Amino acid sequence: MHPDPIFPLSGVPPYPASRPIRRPALSGVPPYPASRLAELYHRRWSIELFYRDVKTTMHMEVLRTKNPAMIEKELLMHAIAYNAIRALILQSARSHQQELGRISFKGAVDLLRQWLPQAAACHDQPRKLTCWQAELLEAIASVQNPLRPQRREPRAVKRRPKTFQLLTKPRHKFREILHRDRYRLVA
């Protein structure tokens, strides 16, 4: 049995609180420069913002189905819609030489919702549909987030939970009870 490089003295992790914690020896590993760590942190934060786009912008904070098979379908449909919108943003950024990270996801979703009835009106006219798509991509490229290098985005809950009473009886038998802007359980 060879000695463990992470716990060189005993070969076992120091779990009892009375024993000192031994750190691994990082010999031969070059230290990371601060600029590289900052870049990695920025990329990680971008991923957090992508998750926010999926949950908040696409109204996925609460799943509406209860059955596991339907939950899987709902998640899959949200993933397909998210990837389709991201593909439109990518296509728009490439065709109009815009920075991909600056194009607003929420703006693209709003534009797409606003422009879809026009596409339905010209679905059987390929030339009009091609022109519509080119105009949509140009509009998406124009919806950009401003450069805010020193912006702080604190982690905080924006919405408070609702104080509504739970619907525990059929609607025709349900009776609301108000008590100083709070609901209380009716016996």
C-alpha positions in Angstrom: 0.0 0.0 0.0 1.5 3.3 -1.1 1.2 6.5 1.1 -1.8 8.7 0.2 -0.5 12.1 -1.1 -3.5 14.0 0.3 -3.2 12.7 3.8 0.5 11.8 4.0 0.8 11.2 7.7 -1.9 8.6 8.4 -3.5 7.7 5.1 -7.0 8.4 6.4 -9.0 11.7 6.4 -8.9 13.6 9.7 -12.6 13.5 10.6 -12.6 13.7 14.4 -12.7 17.3 15.4 -9.9 16.8 17.8 -7.4 16.0 15.1 -5.9 18.8 13.0 -7.0 19.2 9.4 -4.2 18.3 7.0 -4.1 20.1 3.7 -2.8 18.5 0.5 0.6 19.6 -0.6 0.3 21.4 -4.0 3.9 21.1 -5.1 4.5 21.6 -8.8 1.1 23.3 -9.4 1.5 26.8 -10.7 -0.6 29.4 -9.0 -3.5 30.8 -11.0 -3.2 34.5 -12.0 -5.9 36.8 -10.6 -7.0 37.7 -14.1 -7.7 34.1 -14.9 -9.7 33.6 -11.7 -11.7 36.7 -12.4 -12.5 35.4 -15.9 -13.6 32.1 -14.5 -15.8 33.8 -11.9 -17.3 36.0 -14.7 -18.1 32.9 -16.8 -19.7 31.2 -13.8 -21.8 34.3 -13.1 -23.0 34.2 -16.8 -24.1 30.6 -16.3 -26.1 31.8 -13.2 -27.8 34.4 -15.4 -28.6 31.8 -18.0 -30.4 29.8 -15.3 -32.3 33.0 -14.3 -33.3 33.4 -18.0 -34.7 29.9 -18.0 -36.5 30.2 -14.7 -37.8 33.7 -14.7 -38.1 34.9 -18.2 -39.6 31.6 -19.4 -41.9 31.4 -16.4 -40.5 28.2 -15.1 -40.2 29.1 -11.5 -43.1 26.8 -10.7 -43.9 23.7 -12.7 -47.5 23.3 -13.5 -47.7 19.6 -13.8 -47.7 17.0 -11.0 -47.2 13.7 -12.8 -43.4 12.8 -13.2 -43.9 11.9 -16.9 -45.6 15.3 -17.5 -42.9 17.1 -15.5 -40.3 15.6 -17.8 -42.2 16.7 -20.9 -42.6 20.2 -19.4 -38.9 20.5 -18.7 -38.1 19.2 -22.2 -40.4 21.7 -23.8 -38.9 24.6 -21.9 -35.4 23.3 -22.9 -36.4 23.2 -26.6 -37.9 26.7 -26.5 -34.8 28.0 -24.6 -32.4 26.5 -27.1 -34.5 27.7 -30.1 -34.4 31.3 -28.7 -30.6 31.0 -28.0 -30.1 29.8 -31.6 -32.0 32.8 -32.9 -29.8 35.1 -30.8 -26.7 33.3 -32.1 -27.8 33.6 -35.7 -28.7 37.3 -35.1 -25.3 38.1 -33.5 -23.4 36.4 -36.3 -25.3 38.0 -39.2 -25.1 41.5 -37.7 -21.6 41.3 -36.1 -22.8 41.8 -32.6 -21.3 40.5 -29.3 -23.3 37.4 -28.3 -23.3 38.1 -24.6 -24.8 41.6 -25.0 -28.0 40.6 -26.8 -30.9 40.5 -24.3 -32.6 37.2 -23.8 -35.7 38.8 -22.4 -35.7 41.3 -25.3 -35.5 38.5 -27.8 -38.3 36.6 -26.2 -40.5 39.7 -26.1 -39.7 40.5 -29.8 -40.5 36.9 -30.8 -43.8 37.0 -29.0 -44.7 40.3 -30.7 -43.6 39.2 -34.2 -45.0 35.6 -34.3 -48.5 36.7 -35.5 -46.8 38.3 -38.5 -45.1 35.0 -39.3 -48.4 33.1 -39.1 -49.9 35.6 -41.6 -47.2 34.9 -44.2 -46.5 31.2 -43.5 -47.5 30.1 -47.0 -45.4 32.9 -48.7 -41.7 31.9 -48.6 -40.3 35.2 -49.8 -42.3 37.2 -47.2 -41.3 34.7 -44.5 -37.6 35.0 -45.5 -37.9 38.8 -45.3 -39.7 38.6 -42.0 -36.9 36.4 -40.6 -34.2 38.8 -41.7 -36.1 41.7 -40.1 -36.6 39.7 -36.9 -32.8 38.9 -36.7 -32.0 42.6 -37.2 -34.5 43.6 -34.4 -33.0 40.9 -32.1 -29.5 42.2 -32.8 -30.6 45.7 -31.8 -31.9 44.7 -28.4 -28.7 44.8 -26.4 -28.0 45.1 -22.7 -25.9 48.2 -21.9 -22.3 47.7 -20.9 -22.2 47.8 -17.1 -18.8 46.5 -15.9 -19.2 47.6 -12.3 -22.8 46.4 -11.9 -23.7 44.6 -8.7 -26.4 42.0 -8.8 -27.0 41.0 -5.2 -28.6 37.7 -4.5 -32.0 38.6 -3.0 -35.6 37.5 -3.4 -37.5 40.1 -5.3 -41.0 38.7 -4.8 -42.5 38.0 -1.5 -44.7 34.9 -1.0 -48.4 35.6 -1.4 -50.5 35.7 1.7 -53.5 34.1 0.2 -55.3 31.4 2.0 -54.9 27.8 0.6 -57.8 26.4 -1.4 -58.6 23.4 0.8 -62.3 22.9 -0.1 -64.3 22.9 -3.4 -64.6 26.4 -4.8 -68.4 26.6 -4.2 -67.8 25.8 -0.5 -64.7 27.9 0.0 -65.0 30.9 2.2 -62.3 33.6 2.5 -61.3 34.8 5.9 -59.5 38.2 6.1 -57.5 38.9 9.3 -55.2 42.0 9.1 -54.0 41.2 5.6 -53.3 37.6 6.7 -55.3 34.5 6.2 -55.9 32.0 9.0 -57.0 28.5 8.8 -60.7 27.9 9.3 -61.7 25.0 11.5 
